[in-house]
Amino acid sequence: MSARPAVAVVGIPNAGKSTLINRLSGTRTAVVHETPGVTRDRKAVPAEWCGLTFDLIDTGGFDEDDEHPLAAGIREQVKAAVRDADLVLFVVDARVGPLPADHVIADVLRRAGRPVLLAANKLDDTRADAMAAALYELGVGDPLPVSAVHGTGSGELLDEIVAHLRALRPDESEDVEEAVVPVAIVGRPNAGKSSLFNAIVGEPRTIVSDIPGTTRDAIDTTVQNRHGRFLFVDTAGMRKAARVSGVEYYSYLRSLQTLDRAHVAVVVADATVGIGELDLSIATEATRRGCATVIAYNKWDLERPSLPDARGLASRKLRQKPQVLPVSAVRHHGLAALLDALVDLDRRYAAHVQTAQLNRILSTLGGVRPAPARKGRRLKIYYGAQYGTAPPRFALEVNDRRLVTRDYGYFVENRLRAELGLEGVPLIIDFKTS
């Protein structure tokens, strides 16, 4: 878990928790929608104020009377966030006053024994003080008027948060080590992403259910192991963009944004149904966004399909030719091999190839396949050099880049990947006319 101070943001459904988190953090990280109950899992959103960096923990709406199949899991996630937090920010919709459900949460917080700040949300007019005063009956402290939508009172609320955190952690260091390897866990709905995420993290950080689409946001968790620090991000199940709408559309966008900031993407495929077109499409999208990829063939213990067939399919259909590793999130089988693969992928993702080695490989291409020619003029590769890493970027100096065909460009990429051991790693190759 992060070494930063943590502020758990709790409240009933539709109290405005995620909107307030976005306001206080100055981001649009938390998914916001008019539909109640959008947030389900715990999500850490970094915020900074007056030189102090801390995590705002977004949680689902707490409702003891909700009989939805996921409601019990949401309540457990909220209680876990409160247990782990340094400070609790209790958000109440002050326009409707304290509801019976707010009193239930107040009672839970009193029993938890954590320091609490009470945010009287959705107040931005002259009636704010009178409406906020009604919240004293909750018995958790003085209400602080704020409007998450318009920003009214947000600065004062941040001042209070920082003052409490500094009092709780007087020796808190401002410099926090960042995660070394950002890893996105992606895949289609119900492939077992959250189960795999929880197995790696070692605790139930996200809700697991047979209901497709349970995870709606990108959930970050930092993990320390013998190899170093990882930032694992569980994401919502991805379907084709044309088939998503409403809350699912915003979850889909969050998944794409997660790929933009990840070094490695773990594409979780369901071994009971095999690697399908959607799995290949998700892996291709990860490649397009610059991620190294590995396919975690989950639920292997249930079906045990042909692993050579799955690996052959991935090698034929995917440019990066990623590894296919059998895992069982439920039984924790194959996790060590997967973690080793992630470390190796990140190392190769950031590796620099010696110029002499690169040019020795380029000099052998003609003996494997003749270069393309047009109107009596044949393509010649004079020189190559690597000019970037993460992912690796190469510039090849040629006599005329117009002679480079799409097919030959793929051939050069595949040869470099095979010779340099860069399977699963995206390559960017620029052909430049001398």
C-alpha positions in Angstrom: 0.0 0.0 0.0 1.0 3.6 -0.5 3.1 5.3 2.3 1.1 8.5 1.8 -1.5 9.5 4.4 -5.0 8.2 3.4 -8.3 10.0 3.7 -11.3 7.6 3.3 -14.3 9.5 1.6 -17.5 7.8 2.7 -21.2 8.5 2.5 -24.6 7.2 1.2 -25.1 6.7 -2.5 -25.3 9.9 -4.6 -24.0 12.2 -1.8 -21.4 13.5 -4.2 -18.3 11.7 -3.0 -16.6 11.1 -6.4 -17.4 14.7 -7.5 -15.9 16.1 -4.3 -12.8 13.9 -4.8 -12.3 15.2 -8.3 -12.7 18.8 -7.0 -10.2 18.3 -4.1 -7.6 16.5 -6.3 -8.0 18.8 -9.3 -8.6 15.8 -11.5 -11.3 13.9 -13.3 -10.1 10.6 -12.0 -13.2 9.3 -10.2 -16.1 8.2 -12.5 -19.1 10.6 -12.0 -22.6 9.9 -13.3 -26.1 10.8 -12.2 -26.9 7.1 -11.6 -26.6 6.3 -7.9 -24.1 3.6 -6.9 -21.5 4.1 -9.8 -18.5 3.7 -7.4 -18.1 0.2 -6.1 -14.5 -0.5 -5.2 -11.9 1.4 -3.2 -9.9 3.8 -5.4 -6.9 5.9 -4.3 -6.7 9.4 -5.9 -3.5 11.4 -5.1 -4.1 15.0 -4.0 -1.7 17.8 -2.9 -2.3 20.8 -0.8 0.1 23.2 1.0 3.1 20.9 0.2 1.5 17.7 1.6 0.6 14.8 -0.8 -2.1 12.4 0.4 -4.5 9.8 -1.0 -8.3 10.4 -1.2 -9.9 6.9 -1.1 -13.1 6.9 -3.1 -15.6 4.4 -1.9 -19.0 3.1 -2.9 -22.3 4.4 -1.4 -22.9 2.8 2.0 -26.5 1.6 2.4 -27.5 -1.0 5.0 -30.9 -1.5 3.4 -29.6 -2.1 -0.2 -30.4 -5.7 -1.3 -28.4 -5.5 -4.5 -26.2 -8.6 -5.0 -23.1 -6.4 -4.8 -24.2 -4.2 -1.8 -22.7 -6.4 0.9 -19.3 -6.3 -0.9 -19.5 -2.5 -1.2 -20.2 -2.1 2.5 -17.2 -4.3 3.3 -15.0 -2.2 1.0 -16.1 0.9 2.8 -15.4 -0.5 6.2 -12.0 -1.7 5.0 -11.2 1.8 3.7 -12.1 3.3 7.1 -9.9 0.8 9.0 -6.9 1.6 6.8 -7.4 5.4 6.7 -5.6 8.0 8.8 -8.7 10.3 8.5 -12.3 9.9 7.3 -14.2 12.5 5.3 -17.9 11.9 5.8 -19.9 13.4 2.9 -23.5 14.3 3.4 -26.0 15.8 1.0 -26.9 18.8 3.2 -29.8 19.9 1.0 -31.9 17.0 2.2 -30.6 17.0 5.8 -29.3 13.9 7.6 -31.1 10.8 6.5 -31.5 7.6 8.5 -28.8 6.1 6.4 -26.4 9.0 7.3 -27.0 8.2 11.0 -26.1 4.5 10.3 -22.8 5.6 8.8 -22.1 8.0 11.7 -22.6 5.1 14.1 -20.2 2.9 12.1 -17.6 5.7 12.2 -17.9 6.3 15.9 -17.3 2.5 16.5 -14.3 2.6 14.1 -12.6 5.2 16.3 -11.0 7.1 13.4 -10.9 10.9 13.3 -13.7 12.3 11.1 -14.3 15.5 9.1 -18.0 16.1 8.1 -18.5 17.7 4.7 -21.9 19.3 4.2 -22.0 18.9 0.4 -24.1 20.6 -2.3 -24.3 24.0 -0.4 -23.5 27.1 -2.4 -26.1 29.7 -1.5 -27.2 31.9 1.4 -29.0 29.0 3.1 -25.8 27.1 3.5 -25.1 27.8 7.2 -28.7 26.9 8.3 -28.7 23.7 6.3 -25.2 22.7 7.6 -26.3 23.3 11.2 -28.9 20.5 10.9 -26.0 18.0 10.5 -24.8 18.5 14.1 -27.3 15.8 15.2 -25.0 13.2 13.5 -22.6 13.7 16.4 -19.4 13.5 14.4 -18.1 17.0 14.6 -18.7 20.4 13.0 -20.1 20.3 9.5 -18.0 22.1 6.9 -20.1 23.6 4.1 -18.8 22.8 0.6 -20.1 22.5 -3.0 -18.3 19.8 -4.9 -19.8 21.0 -8.2 -19.0 24.7 -7.9 -15.9 24.5 -5.6 -17.4 26.6 -2.8 -15.5 25.9 0.5 -13.1 23.4 -1.1 -10.1 25.4 -0.1 -11.2 25.5 3.5 -11.9 21.8 3.5 -8.5 21.0 2.2 -7.0 23.2 4.9 -8.8 21.2 7.5 -7.7 17.9 5.9 -4.0 18.9 5.8 -4.1 20.3 9.4 -5.5 17.0 10.7 -3.1 14.8 8.7 -0.1 16.8 9.9 -1.3 16.5 13.5 -1.7 12.7 13.0 1.7 12.3 11.2 4.0 15.1 12.4 7.1 13.4 10.9 5.5 12.6 7.6 8.0 12.8 4.7 7.0 14.8 1.7 9.0 12.7 -0.7 7.3 9.4 -1.5 8.9 6.8 -3.7 7.0 6.2 -6.9 6.0 2.8 -8.2 8.6 1.3 -10.5 6.4 -0.8 -12.9 2.9 0.5 -13.8 0.9 -2.6 -14.8 -2.6 -2.5 -16.2 -4.8 -5.5 -15.8 -7.3 -5.5 -18.7 -9.6 -7.9 -20.4 -13.2 -8.6 -21.4 -16.0 -8.7 -18.7 -16.0 -11.6 -16.3 -12.5 -12.9 -17.4 -11.3 -12.8 -13.8 -9.4 -9.5 -13.7 -10.5 -8.5 -10.2 -9.8 -12.0 -8.9 -6.3 -11.9 -10.4 -5.8 -8.4 -9.1 -6.8 -9.4 -5.5 -4.6 -12.5 -5.7 -1.6 -10.4 -6.6 -2.3 -7.7 -4.1 -3.0 -10.3 -1.4 -6.2 -8.8 -0.1 -9.8 -8.2 -1.5 -9.2 -4.7 -2.8 -12.0 -5.0 -5.4 -15.4 -6.7 -5.4 -15.5 -10.1 -7.2 -18.8 -11.3 -8.6 -20.2 -13.4 -11.4 -22.1 -10.4 -12.6 -20.3 -9.0 -15.7 -19.2 -5.4 -15.4 -18.8 -5.4 -11.6 -15.7 -3.2 -11.7 -16.4 0.2 -13.1 -13.3 2.3 -12.4 -9.5 1.8 -12.6 -8.3 0.7 -9.2 -4.7 1.5 -8.3 -2.7 -0.5 -5.7 1.0 -0.4 -5.1 2.6 -3.7 -4.3 6.1 -4.4 -2.9 7.8 -7.7 -3.7 11.3 -9.1 -4.0 11.7 -7.5 -7.4 10.8 -4.0 -6.4 7.6 -1.8 -6.5 4.7 -2.3 -8.8 1.6 -0.2 -9.4 -1.2 -2.6 -10.4 -4.4 -1.2 -11.9 -7.5 -3.2 -12.1 -9.8 -2.0 -14.9 -13.4 -2.4 -16.0 -14.2 -5.1 -18.5 -13.6 -3.9 -22.1 -16.1 -4.5 -24.9 -16.2 -3.0 -28.4 -16.6 0.8 -28.1 -19.8 0.7 -30.3 -21.5 -1.6 -27.7 -21.0 0.5 -24.6 -23.0 3.5 -23.3 -23.8 5.3 -20.1 -21.7 4.5 -17.1 -20.0 1.6 -19.0 -18.8 4.1 -21.6 -16.9 6.2 -19.0 -15.5 3.0 -17.5 -14.3 2.0 -21.0 -12.5 5.4 -21.3 -10.9 4.9 -17.9 -9.5 1.6 -19.1 -8.0 3.2 -22.2 -6.4 6.0 -20.0 -4.9 3.3 -17.8 -3.2 1.8 -20.8 -1.8 5.2 -21.7 0.1 5.4 -18.4 1.1 1.7 -18.0 4.4 0.1 -19.1 2.9 -3.4 -19.1 -0.6 -4.7 -19.8 -1.7 -8.1 -18.5 -4.5 -9.2 -20.9 -6.7 -11.6 -18.9 -8.3 -14.3 -21.1 -10.7 -16.9 -19.9 -9.3 -20.4 -20.5 -12.8 -21.9 -20.3 -13.8 -20.2 -23.5 -10.4 -19.7 -25.2 -8.7 -16.7 -26.7 -11.3 -14.9 -28.8 -11.4 -12.0 -31.2 -12.2 -9.5 -28.3 -9.1 -10.7 -26.3 -7.0 -10.2 -29.4 -8.6 -6.8 -30.0 -7.8 -5.7 -26.4 -4.2 -6.9 -26.7 -3.9 -4.9 -30.0 -5.2 -1.8 -28.3 -2.6 -2.2 -25.6 0.1 -2.4 -28.2 -1.3 0.7 -30.0 -1.0 2.6 -26.8 2.6 1.6 -26.2 2.3 -1.2 -23.6 4.3 -4.4 -23.4 1.8 -7.2 -23.2 1.5 -10.7 -21.6 -1.7 -12.9 -21.8 -2.7 -14.4 -18.5 -4.7 -17.5 -19.4 -7.0 -17.5 -16.3 -9.2 -20.3 -14.9 -6.6 -22.8 -16.2 -7.5 -25.1 -13.4 -11.1 -25.5 -14.6 -10.5 -26.3 -18.3 -6.9 -26.9 -19.2 -7.1 -26.2 -23.0 -4.2 -26.7 -25.3 -1.5 -24.2 -24.3 0.5 -24.7 -27.5 -2.6 -23.8 -29.6 -3.2 -20.7 -27.5 0.4 -19.6 -27.9 0.4 -20.3 -31.6 -2.8 -18.2 -32.0 -1.3 -15.3 -30.1 1.9 -15.5 -32.1 0.1 -15.5 -35.4 -2.5 -12.8 -34.7 -0.6 -10.3 -32.5 2.4 -8.2 -33.7 4.1 -8.2 -30.3 3.9 -12.1 -30.1 3.3 -12.0 -26.3 3.7 -14.9 -23.9 0.6 -16.8 -22.9 0.9 -17.9 -19.2 -1.5 -20.3 -17.6 -2.8 -18.9 -14.2 -5.5 -19.6 -11.7 -6.5 -16.5 -9.7 -8.6 -18.5 -7.3 -6.0 -21.1 -6.5 -3.0 -18.6 -6.9 -1.4 -20.9 -9.4 1.1 -19.4 -11.9 1.3 -16.0 -10.1 5.0 -16.3 -9.5 5.7 -17.0 -13.2 3.5 -14.0 -14.1 5.3 -11.6 -11.8 8.7 -12.8 -13.1 7.4 -12.2 -16.7 6.3 -8.6 -15.7 9.7 -7.8 -14.3 11.4 -9.2 -17.4 9.0 -7.3 -19.8 9.6 -4.0 -18.0 13.4 -4.5 -18.2 13.2 -5.2 -21.9 10.7 -2.3 -22.4 13.2 0.1 -21.1 16.4 -1.6 -22.5 18.9 0.2 -24.7 20.4 -1.8 -27.6 24.0 -1.1 -28.6 24.3 0.5 -32.0 26.9 -2.0 -33.2 24.6 -4.9 -32.3 21.7 -3.3 -34.0 23.7 -2.7 -37.2 25.0 -6.3 -37.2 21.4 -7.5 -37.3 20.4 -5.1 -40.0 23.3 -6.3 -42.2 21.9 -9.8 -42.2 18.4 -8.9 -43.4 19.3 -9.1 -47.1 20.4 -12.7 -46.7 17.0 -13.6 -45.2 14.8 -11.7 -47.5 15.6 -9.4 -50.5 14.6 -5.8 -49.9 11.8 -4.4 -52.0 12.5 -2.7 -55.3 10.6 -0.4 -57.6 11.4 0.9 -61.1 14.8 -0.7 -60.9 15.7 0.9 -57.6 16.1 -1.4 -54.5 15.8 -0.3 -50.9 19.0 -0.1 -48.9 19.4 0.2 -45.2 22.6 2.2 -44.4 22.5 2.6 -40.7 20.4 2.2 -37.6 20.3 3.6 -34.0 18.1 3.5 -31.0 16.9 7.0 -30.0 14.4 6.2 -27.3 13.2 3.6 -24.7 9.9 2.7 -23.0 9.0 1.6 -25.6 12.1 1.0 -27.7 12.4 3.4 -30.7 14.7 2.9 -33.7 15.7 5.2 -36.6 16.8 3.4 -39.8 18.6 5.5 -42.4 17.7 4.3 -45.9 18.2 5.4 -49.5 14.5 6.1 -50.1 11.8 5.6 -47.5 9.2 5.4 -50.3 10.6 2.0 -51.2 9.6 0.6 -47.8 6.5 -1.5 -48.1 4.1 -2.3 -45.3 5.0 -6.0 -45.5 8.8 -5.3 -45.4 8.3 -3.0 -42.5 6.7 -5.8 -40.5 9.5 -8.2 -41.6 12.1 -5.8 -40.2 10.2 -5.4 -37.0 9.8 -9.2 -36.5 13.5 -9.8 -37.1 14.5 -7.1 -34.6 12.1 -8.5 -32.1 13.3 -12.1 -32.5 17.1 -11.2 -32.6 16.9 -8.8 -29.6 14.5 -10.9 -27.5 11.8 -8.3 -27.5 8.7 -10.6 -27.7 5.8 -8.9 -26.1 7.4 -5.5 -26.4 6.2 -2.8 -28.8 8.7 -1.5 -31.3 8.6 1.9 -33.0 10.7 2.0 -36.2 11.2 5.1 -38.3 12.6 4.8 -41.8 14.4 8.0 -42.7 15.7 8.9 -46.2 19.4 9.6 -46.1 
